[in-house]
């Protein structure tokens, strides 16, 4: 038996939820210059998207695949990139380093 009485089914991917989408929408609405970076799915997690603001603040959530990321980005009128091809902006790493130095956790 797994934690809290739930059994994890082998081979089951964690999928996105409406809470994931709501968080991404709120992040984009409350920050300037947000861009989306789509990450490929893994063995245990469906595709994810990282939203990065102009100051480098970022958040990562599950998304319904690259098509879902494209659809959400169009709805929010933000650019979307393939993280596996383009990588991540330097400002994201710089923001994370500042948070580490300040004792906060990123994402």
N, CA, C and O atoms as CSV, one atom per row, in Angstrom:
chain,resi,resn,atom,element,x,y,z
A,1,UNK,N,N,0.836,-1.178,0.000
A,1,UNK,CA,C,0.000,0.000,0.000
A,1,UNK,C,C,0.881,1.242,0.000
A,1,UNK,O,O,1.893,1.291,0.699
A,2,UNK,N,N,0.505,2.222,-0.766
A,2,UNK,CA,C,1.257,3.465,-0.878
A,2,UNK,C,C,0.845,4.431,0.235
A,2,UNK,O,O,-0.032,4.134,1.046
A,3,UNK,N,N,1.493,5.576,0.251
A,3,UNK,CA,C,1.160,6.607,1.231
A,3,UNK,C,C,-0.309,6.980,1.175
A,3,UNK,O,O,-0.902,7.018,0.097
A,4,UNK,N,N,-0.895,7.253,2.319
A,4,UNK,CA,C,-2.271,7.734,2.444
A,4,UNK,C,C,-3.281,6.774,1.824
A,4,UNK,O,O,-4.346,7.201,1.378
A,5,UNK,N,N,-2.960,5.486,1.792
A,5,UNK,CA,C,-3.910,4.486,1.371
A,5,UNK,C,C,-4.179,4.385,-0.116
A,5,UNK,O,O,-5.070,3.644,-0.531
A,6,UNK,N,N,-3.427,5.114,-0.926
A,6,UNK,CA,C,-3.630,5.036,-2.367
A,6,UNK,C,C,-2.583,4.153,-2.993
A,6,UNK,O,O,-1.395,4.252,-2.688
A,7,UNK,N,N,-3.042,3.286,-3.874
A,7,UNK,CA,C,-2.106,2.465,-4.622
A,7,UNK,C,C,-1.829,3.146,-5.948
A,7,UNK,O,O,-2.748,3.604,-6.626
A,8,UNK,N,N,-0.582,3.209,-6.308
A,8,UNK,CA,C,-0.205,3.762,-7.602
A,8,UNK,C,C,-0.233,2.637,-8.626
A,8,UNK,O,O,0.360,1.578,-8.427
A,9,UNK,N,N,-0.930,2.888,-9.717
A,9,UNK,CA,C,-0.969,1.894,-10.773
A,9,UNK,C,C,0.316,1.980,-11.586
A,9,UNK,O,O,0.694,3.068,-12.019
A,10,UNK,N,N,0.995,0.855,-11.803
A,10,UNK,CA,C,2.238,0.873,-12.579
A,10,UNK,C,C,1.985,1.372,-13.995
A,10,UNK,O,O,1.004,0.997,-14.636
A,11,UNK,N,N,2.874,2.209,-14.461
A,11,UNK,CA,C,2.790,2.691,-15.831
A,11,UNK,C,C,1.777,3.798,-16.044
A,11,UNK,O,O,1.535,4.190,-17.186
A,12,UNK,N,N,1.172,4.321,-14.970
A,12,UNK,CA,C,0.183,5.384,-15.099
A,12,UNK,C,C,0.881,6.739,-15.060
A,12,UNK,O,O,1.629,7.035,-14.129
A,13,UNK,N,N,0.632,7.551,-16.070
A,13,UNK,CA,C,1.205,8.892,-16.114
A,13,UNK,C,C,0.376,9.847,-15.283
A,13,UNK,O,O,-0.850,9.751,-15.244
A,14,UNK,N,N,1.054,10.773,-14.617
A,14,UNK,CA,C,0.348,11.852,-13.933
A,14,UNK,C,C,-0.077,12.855,-14.994
A,14,UNK,O,O,0.759,13.379,-15.730
A,15,UNK,N,N,-1.361,13.120,-15.072
A,15,UNK,CA,C,-1.887,14.008,-16.098
A,15,UNK,C,C,-2.160,15.388,-15.522
A,15,UNK,O,O,-2.158,15.582,-14.306
A,16,UNK,N,N,-2.393,16.344,-16.418
A,16,UNK,CA,C,-2.691,17.696,-15.975
A,16,UNK,C,C,-4.101,17.772,-15.411
A,16,UNK,O,O,-4.931,16.897,-15.657
A,17,UNK,N,N,-4.358,18.827,-14.653
A,17,UNK,CA,C,-5.678,19.028,-14.063
A,17,UNK,C,C,-6.109,20.470,-14.300
A,17,UNK,O,O,-5.327,21.301,-14.761
A,18,UNK,N,N,-7.357,20.747,-13.978
A,18,UNK,CA,C,-7.842,22.120,-14.115
A,18,UNK,C,C,-7.100,23.047,-13.150
A,18,UNK,O,O,-6.951,24.237,-13.429
A,19,UNK,N,N,-6.635,22.513,-12.019
A,19,UNK,CA,C,-5.858,23.326,-11.074
A,19,UNK,C,C,-4.521,23.741,-11.689
A,19,UNK,O,O,-4.048,24.855,-11.462
A,20,UNK,N,N,-3.911,22.839,-12.471
A,20,UNK,CA,C,-2.657,23.180,-13.161
A,20,UNK,C,C,-2.893,24.334,-14.132
A,20,UNK,O,O,-2.131,25.301,-14.156
A,21,UNK,N,N,-3.947,24.224,-14.927
A,21,UNK,CA,C,-4.260,25.267,-15.906
A,21,UNK,C,C,-4.589,26.581,-15.213
A,21,UNK,O,O,-4.131,27.639,-15.646
A,22,UNK,N,N,-5.369,26.529,-14.150
A,22,UNK,CA,C,-5.728,27.738,-13.414
A,22,UNK,C,C,-4.485,28.429,-12.846
A,22,UNK,O,O,-4.386,29.656,-12.872
A,23,UNK,N,N,-3.548,27.642,-12.338
A,23,UNK,CA,C,-2.306,28.219,-11.803
A,23,UNK,C,C,-1.526,28.927,-12.912
A,23,UNK,O,O,-1.045,30.044,-12.719
A,24,UNK,N,N,-1.404,28.285,-14.059
A,24,UNK,CA,C,-0.670,28.889,-15.182
A,24,UNK,C,C,-1.349,30.169,-15.650
A,24,UNK,O,O,-0.675,31.162,-15.922
A,25,UNK,N,N,-2.666,30.156,-15.745
A,25,UNK,CA,C,-3.397,31.351,-16.160
A,25,UNK,C,C,-3.189,32.495,-15.174
A,25,UNK,O,O,-2.984,33.637,-15.585
A,26,UNK,N,N,-3.241,32.198,-13.872
A,26,UNK,CA,C,-3.032,33.214,-12.849
A,26,UNK,C,C,-1.609,33.762,-12.891
A,26,UNK,O,O,-1.393,34.964,-12.736
A,27,UNK,N,N,-0.648,32.879,-13.098
A,27,UNK,CA,C,0.751,33.304,-13.192
A,27,UNK,C,C,0.916,34.278,-14.351
A,27,UNK,O,O,1.497,35.351,-14.186
A,28,UNK,N,N,0.403,33.903,-15.531
A,28,UNK,CA,C,0.547,34.749,-16.718
A,28,UNK,C,C,-0.171,36.082,-16.552
A,28,UNK,O,O,0.318,37.109,-17.023
A,29,UNK,N,N,-1.321,36.082,-15.890
A,29,UNK,CA,C,-2.102,37.307,-15.722
A,29,UNK,C,C,-1.456,38.280,-14.738
A,29,UNK,O,O,-1.685,39.487,-14.814
A,30,UNK,N,N,-0.656,37.758,-13.824
A,30,UNK,CA,C,-0.103,38.606,-12.762
A,30,UNK,C,C,1.361,38.992,-12.976
A,30,UNK,O,O,1.970,39.611,-12.103
A,31,UNK,N,N,1.924,38.638,-14.114
A,31,UNK,CA,C,3.330,38.944,-14.389
A,31,UNK,C,C,3.500,39.466,-15.803
A,31,UNK,O,O,2.670,39.208,-16.675
A,32,UNK,N,N,4.572,40.196,-16.023
A,32,UNK,CA,C,4.871,40.788,-17.325
A,32,UNK,C,C,5.782,39.878,-18.139
A,32,UNK,O,O,6.617,39.164,-17.583
A,33,UNK,N,N,5.617,39.909,-19.456
A,33,UNK,CA,C,6.544,39.249,-20.373
A,33,UNK,C,C,6.648,37.746,-20.242
A,33,UNK,O,O,7.734,37.193,-20.416
A,34,UNK,N,N,5.555,37.068,-19.941
A,34,UNK,CA,C,5.585,35.615,-19.726
A,34,UNK,C,C,5.737,34.874,-21.057
A,34,UNK,O,O,5.081,35.197,-22.047
A,35,UNK,N,N,6.615,33.878,-21.052
A,35,UNK,CA,C,6.822,32.981,-22.187
A,35,UNK,C,C,6.638,31.547,-21.691
A,35,UNK,O,O,6.892,31.248,-20.524
A,36,UNK,N,N,6.196,30.670,-22.585
A,36,UNK,CA,C,5.978,29.270,-22.249
A,36,UNK,C,C,7.048,28.398,-22.898
A,36,UNK,O,O,7.391,28.595,-24.063
A,37,UNK,N,N,7.573,27.436,-22.143
A,37,UNK,CA,C,8.563,26.486,-22.631
A,37,UNK,C,C,8.027,25.081,-22.377
A,37,UNK,O,O,7.914,24.654,-21.228
A,38,UNK,N,N,7.697,24.364,-23.446
A,38,UNK,CA,C,7.097,23.036,-23.344
A,38,UNK,C,C,8.190,21.998,-23.155
A,38,UNK,O,O,9.178,21.972,-23.889
A,39,UNK,N,N,7.996,21.136,-22.148
A,39,UNK,CA,C,8.924,20.046,-21.869
A,39,UNK,C,C,8.265,18.728,-22.265
A,39,UNK,O,O,7.058,18.565,-22.090
A,40,UNK,N,N,9.044,17.788,-22.797
A,40,UNK,CA,C,8.452,16.521,-23.234
A,40,UNK,C,C,7.993,15.666,-22.059
A,40,UNK,O,O,8.442,15.850,-20.928
A,41,UNK,N,N,7.110,14.751,-22.336
A,41,UNK,CA,C,6.634,13.834,-21.307
A,41,UNK,C,C,7.762,12.896,-20.900
A,41,UNK,O,O,8.690,12.644,-21.668
A,42,UNK,N,N,7.664,12.388,-19.688
A,42,UNK,CA,C,8.638,11.429,-19.172
A,42,UNK,C,C,7.913,10.120,-18.886
A,42,UNK,O,O,6.730,9.976,-19.195
A,43,UNK,N,N,8.623,9.178,-18.298
A,43,UNK,CA,C,8.023,7.888,-17.976
A,43,UNK,C,C,6.936,8.006,-16.913
A,43,UNK,O,O,6.039,7.165,-16.854
A,44,UNK,N,N,7.003,9.032,-16.077
A,44,UNK,CA,C,6.045,9.155,-14.977
A,44,UNK,C,C,5.170,10.403,-15.026
A,44,UNK,O,O,4.193,10.490,-14.283
A,45,UNK,N,N,5.491,11.355,-15.867
A,45,UNK,CA,C,4.745,12.611,-15.917
A,45,UNK,C,C,4.401,12.961,-17.355
A,45,UNK,O,O,5.233,12.850,-18.255
A,46,UNK,N,N,3.167,13.382,-17.552
A,46,UNK,CA,C,2.744,13.875,-18.851
A,46,UNK,C,C,3.589,15.110,-19.168
A,46,UNK,O,O,4.355,15.570,-18.322
A,47,UNK,N,N,3.457,15.635,-20.355
A,47,UNK,CA,C,4.217,16.826,-20.751
A,47,UNK,C,C,3.989,17.943,-19.733
A,47,UNK,O,O,2.918,18.047,-19.135
A,48,UNK,N,N,5.004,18.767,-19.551
A,48,UNK,CA,C,4.903,19.913,-18.657
A,48,UNK,C,C,5.235,21.171,-19.435
A,48,UNK,O,O,5.815,21.126,-20.520
A,49,UNK,N,N,4.850,22.297,-18.850
A,49,UNK,CA,C,5.171,23.584,-19.439
A,49,UNK,C,C,5.728,24.459,-18.328
A,49,UNK,O,O,5.224,24.455,-17.205
A,50,UNK,N,N,6.766,25.206,-18.654
A,50,UNK,CA,C,7.362,26.154,-17.727
A,50,UNK,C,C,7.003,27.548,-18.221
A,50,UNK,O,O,7.311,27.905,-19.358
A,51,UNK,N,N,6.362,28.327,-17.381
A,51,UNK,CA,C,6.086,29.731,-17.686
A,51,UNK,C,C,7.198,30.544,-17.037
A,51,UNK,O,O,7.478,30.384,-15.849
A,52,UNK,N,N,7.833,31.419,-17.822
A,52,UNK,CA,C,8.920,32.249,-17.335
A,52,UNK,C,C,8.546,33.706,-17.562
A,52,UNK,O,O,8.263,34.109,-18.690
A,53,UNK,N,N,8.545,34.500,-16.491
A,53,UNK,CA,C,8.225,35.925,-16.570
A,53,UNK,C,C,9.464,36.714,-16.991
A,53,UNK,O,O,10.573,36.180,-17.025
A,54,UNK,N,N,9.260,37.981,-17.306
A,54,UNK,CA,C,10.352,38.846,-17.763
A,54,UNK,C,C,11.475,38.959,-16.734
A,54,UNK,O,O,12.640,39.095,-17.105
A,55,UNK,N,N,11.135,38.903,-15.437
A,55,UNK,CA,C,12.163,39.005,-14.400
A,55,UNK,C,C,12.827,37.668,-14.091
A,55,UNK,O,O,13.727,37.600,-13.254
A,56,UNK,N,N,12.382,36.588,-14.772
A,56,UNK,CA,C,12.974,35.266,-14.573
A,56,UNK,C,C,12.199,34.368,-13.639
A,56,UNK,O,O,12.477,33.172,-13.561
A,57,UNK,N,N,11.222,34.926,-12.921
A,57,UNK,CA,C,10.402,34.074,-12.062
A,57,UNK,C,C,9.729,33.019,-12.934
A,57,UNK,O,O,9.323,33.305,-14.060
A,58,UNK,N,N,9.614,31.807,-12.416
A,58,UNK,CA,C,9.076,30.732,-13.241
A,58,UNK,C,C,8.215,29.784,-12.423
A,58,UNK,O,O,8.287,29.741,-11.195
A,59,UNK,N,N,7.404,29.030,-13.140
A,59,UNK,CA,C,6.580,27.989,-12.542
A,59,UNK,C,C,6.420,26.862,-13.550
A,59,UNK,O,O,6.408,27.100,-14.757
A,60,UNK,N,N,6.295,25.638,-13.057
A,60,UNK,CA,C,6.156,24.466,-13.935
A,60,UNK,C,C,4.891,23.708,-13.533
A,60,UNK,O,O,4.632,23.479,-12.351
A,61,UNK,N,N,4.118,23.327,-14.535
A,61,UNK,CA,C,2.916,22.531,-14.304
A,61,UNK,C,C,2.737,21.531,-15.441
A,61,UNK,O,O,3.281,21.703,-16.532
A,62,UNK,N,N,1.967,20.488,-15.164
A,62,UNK,CA,C,1.620,19.523,-16.209
A,62,UNK,C,C,0.670,20.186,-17.205
A,62,UNK,O,O,-0.073,21.107,-16.867
A,63,UNK,N,N,0.717,19.694,-18.434
A,63,UNK,CA,C,-0.123,20.216,-19.512
A,63,UNK,C,C,-0.524,19.043,-20.396
A,63,UNK,O,O,0.160,18.020,-20.426
A,64,UNK,N,N,-1.615,19.188,-21.103
A,64,UNK,CA,C,-2.092,18.112,-21.986
A,64,UNK,C,C,-1.313,18.088,-23.293
A,64,UNK,O,O,-1.871,18.326,-24.364
A,65,UNK,N,N,-0.028,17.800,-23.197
A,65,UNK,CA,C,0.818,17.651,-24.368
A,65,UNK,C,C,1.149,18.965,-25.045
A,65,UNK,O,O,0.654,20.021,-24.652
A,66,UNK,N,N,1.989,18.892,-26.065
A,66,UNK,CA,C,2.384,20.110,-26.796
A,66,UNK,C,C,1.198,20.849,-27.395
A,66,UNK,O,O,1.194,22.080,-27.432
A,67,UNK,N,N,0.191,20.121,-27.864
A,67,UNK,CA,C,-0.987,20.790,-28.421
A,67,UNK,C,C,-1.735,21.573,-27.347
A,67,UNK,O,O,-2.228,22.672,-27.602
A,68,UNK,N,N,-1.817,21.006,-26.149
A,68,UNK,CA,C,-2.454,21.706,-25.036
A,68,UNK,C,C,-1.699,22.960,-24.651
A,68,UNK,O,O,-2.303,23.978,-24.314
A,69,UNK,N,N,-0.372,22.890,-24.701
A,69,UNK,CA,C,0.457,24.066,-24.400
A,69,UNK,C,C,0.258,25.145,-25.452
A,69,UNK,O,O,0.146,26.327,-25.125
A,70,UNK,N,N,0.213,24.737,-26.719
A,70,UNK,CA,C,-0.011,25.702,-27.805
A,70,UNK,C,C,-1.370,26.384,-27.645
A,70,UNK,O,O,-1.486,27.599,-27.807
A,71,UNK,N,N,-2.379,25.604,-27.329
A,71,UNK,CA,C,-3.735,26.143,-27.169
A,71,UNK,C,C,-3.788,27.146,-26.010
A,71,UNK,O,O,-4.370,28.223,-26.142
A,72,UNK,N,N,-3.179,26.784,-24.878
A,72,UNK,CA,C,-3.169,27.680,-23.726
A,72,UNK,C,C,-2.386,28.947,-24.035
A,72,UNK,O,O,-2.815,30.042,-23.669
A,73,UNK,N,N,-1.250,28.816,-24.699
A,73,UNK,CA,C,-0.434,29.987,-25.044
A,73,UNK,C,C,-1.202,30.932,-25.974
A,73,UNK,O,O,-1.134,32.151,-25.816
A,74,UNK,N,N,-1.931,30.370,-26.942
A,74,UNK,CA,C,-2.755,31.219,-27.826
A,74,UNK,C,C,-3.822,31.951,-27.020
A,74,UNK,O,O,-4.047,33.146,-27.214
A,75,UNK,N,N,-4.475,31.228,-26.118
A,75,UNK,CA,C,-5.522,31.833,-25.276
A,75,UNK,C,C,-4.968,32.991,-24.452
A,75,UNK,O,O,-5.629,34.015,-24.285
A,76,UNK,N,N,-3.741,32.821,-23.935
A,76,UNK,CA,C,-3.125,33.836,-23.081
A,76,UNK,C,C,-2.303,34.854,-23.873
A,76,UNK,O,O,-1.771,35.807,-23.304
A,77,UNK,N,N,-2.204,34.648,-25.181
A,77,UNK,CA,C,-1.430,35.532,-26.071
A,77,UNK,C,C,0.020,35.656,-25.623
A,77,UNK,O,O,0.564,36.756,-25.522
A,78,UNK,N,N,0.647,34.485,-25.353
A,78,UNK,CA,C,2.067,34.468,-24.987
A,78,UNK,C,C,2.810,33.554,-25.950
A,78,UNK,O,O,2.225,32.610,-26.482
A,79,UNK,N,N,4.093,33.821,-26.180
A,79,UNK,CA,C,4.870,32.942,-27.059
A,79,UNK,C,C,5.141,31.603,-26.388
A,79,UNK,O,O,5.234,31.506,-25.165
A,80,UNK,N,N,5.265,30.571,-27.222
A,80,UNK,CA,C,5.538,29.228,-26.703
A,80,UNK,C,C,6.701,28.635,-27.481
A,80,UNK,O,O,6.781,28.772,-28.702
A,81,UNK,N,N,7.610,27.969,-26.755
A,81,UNK,CA,C,8.817,27.406,-27.348
A,81,UNK,C,C,8.979,25.957,-26.906
A,81,UNK,O,O,8.417,25.548,-25.889
A,82,UNK,N,N,9.733,25.195,-27.657
A,82,UNK,CA,C,10.077,23.822,-27.312
A,82,UNK,C,C,11.358,23.867,-26.475
A,82,UNK,O,O,12.426,24.202,-26.988
A,83,UNK,N,N,11.251,23.532,-25.200
A,83,UNK,CA,C,12.412,23.595,-24.301
A,83,UNK,C,C,13.520,22.648,-24.724
A,83,UNK,O,O,14.695,22.935,-24.496
A,84,UNK,N,N,13.166,21.517,-25.340
A,84,UNK,CA,C,14.179,20.555,-25.771
A,84,UNK,C,C,15.009,21.104,-26.928
A,84,UNK,O,O,16.152,20.685,-27.114
A,85,UNK,N,N,14.463,22.022,-27.701
A,85,UNK,CA,C,15.166,22.608,-28.839
A,85,UNK,C,C,15.855,23.906,-28.440
A,85,UNK,O,O,17.035,24.106,-28.726
A,86,UNK,N,N,15.113,24.782,-27.781
A,86,UNK,CA,C,15.608,26.124,-27.479
A,86,UNK,C,C,16.347,26.218,-26.146
A,86,UNK,O,O,17.234,27.055,-25.979
A,87,UNK,N,N,15.980,25.361,-25.205
A,87,UNK,CA,C,16.531,25.484,-23.858
A,87,UNK,C,C,15.734,26.510,-23.072
A,87,UNK,O,O,14.625,26.879,-23.459
A,88,UNK,N,N,16.311,26.974,-21.953
A,88,UNK,CA,C,15.634,27.919,-21.072
A,88,UNK,C,C,16.381,29.241,-21.080
A,88,UNK,O,O,17.592,29.267,-21.303
A,89,UNK,N,N,15.674,30.339,-20.839
A,89,UNK,CA,C,16.349,31.643,-20.830
A,89,UNK,C,C,17.255,31.797,-19.606
A,89,UNK,O,O,16.968,31.264,-18.534
A,90,UNK,N,N,18.341,32.526,-19.785
A,90,UNK,CA,C,19.284,32.763,-18.685
A,90,UNK,C,C,18.594,33.401,-17.490
A,90,UNK,O,O,18.951,33.118,-16.346
A,91,UNK,N,N,17.609,34.258,-17.738
A,91,UNK,CA,C,16.953,34.965,-16.631
A,91,UNK,C,C,16.273,33.988,-15.656
A,91,UNK,O,O,16.113,34.294,-14.474
A,92,UNK,N,N,15.882,32.830,-16.154
A,92,UNK,CA,C,15.268,31.821,-15.288
A,92,UNK,C,C,16.295,31.283,-14.293
A,92,UNK,O,O,16.016,31.188,-13.098
A,93,UNK,N,N,17.471,30.934,-14.783
A,93,UNK,CA,C,18.531,30.437,-13.895
A,93,UNK,C,C,18.994,31.533,-12.930
A,93,UNK,O,O,19.279,31.262,-11.764
A,94,UNK,N,N,19.066,32.760,-13.421
A,94,UNK,CA,C,19.485,33.875,-12.563
A,94,UNK,C,C,18.475,34.103,-11.443
A,94,UNK,O,O,18.860,34.347,-10.300
A,95,UNK,N,N,17.185,34.025,-11.767
A,95,UNK,CA,C,16.152,34.201,-10.751
A,95,UNK,C,C,16.246,33.086,-9.712
A,95,UNK,O,O,16.151,33.345,-8.512
A,96,UNK,N,N,16.432,31.846,-10.167
A,96,UNK,CA,C,16.552,30.716,-9.248
A,96,UNK,C,C,17.757,30.881,-8.327
A,96,UNK,O,O,17.682,30.566,-7.139
A,97,UNK,N,N,18.863,31.373,-8.873
A,97,UNK,CA,C,20.063,31.589,-8.057
A,97,UNK,C,C,19.797,32.666,-7.006
A,97,UNK,O,O,20.231,32.531,-5.862
A,98,UNK,N,N,19.092,33.729,-7.382
A,98,UNK,CA,C,18.752,34.781,-6.413
A,98,UNK,C,C,17.864,34.231,-5.307
A,98,UNK,O,O,18.041,34.575,-4.139
A,99,UNK,N,N,16.907,33.375,-5.668
A,99,UNK,CA,C,16.009,32.794,-4.668
A,99,UNK,C,C,16.779,31.886,-3.714
A,99,UNK,O,O,16.514,31.867,-2.512
A,100,UNK,N,N,17.729,31.138,-4.257
A,100,UNK,CA,C,18.544,30.254,-3.421
A,100,UNK,C,C,19.359,31.077,-2.429
A,100,UNK,O,O,19.469,30.715,-1.258
A,101,UNK,N,N,19.921,32.172,-2.895
A,101,UNK,CA,C,20.722,33.047,-2.028
A,101,UNK,C,C,19.867,33.738,-0.973
A,101,UNK,O,O,20.352,34.079,0.106
A,102,UNK,N,N,18.583,33.944,-1.294
A,102,UNK,CA,C,17.656,34.587,-0.347
A,102,UNK,C,C,16.956,33.578,0.567
A,102,UNK,O,O,16.205,33.966,1.462
A,103,UNK,N,N,17.203,32.284,0.339
A,103,UNK,CA,C,16.597,31.254,1.171
A,103,UNK,C,C,15.206,30.839,0.735
A,103,UNK,O,O,14.528,30.131,1.480
A,104,UNK,N,N,14.750,31.250,-0.447
A,104,UNK,CA,C,13.433,30.870,-0.958
A,104,UNK,C,C,13.597,29.715,-1.937
A,104,UNK,O,O,14.684,29.490,-2.469
A,105,UNK,N,N,12.511,28.987,-2.169
A,105,UNK,CA,C,12.577,27.914,-3.156
A,105,UNK,C,C,11.878,28.348,-4.434
A,105,UNK,O,O,10.782,28.905,-4.366
A,106,UNK,N,N,12.480,28.111,-5.605
A,106,UNK,CA,C,11.880,28.517,-6.874
A,106,UNK,C,C,10.735,27.606,-7.297
A,106,UNK,O,O,10.563,26.498,-6.790
A,107,UNK,N,N,9.939,28.137,-8.278
A,107,UNK,CA,C,8.924,27.344,-8.957
A,107,UNK,C,C,7.724,27.126,-8.160
A,107,UNK,O,O,6.789,26.470,-8.620
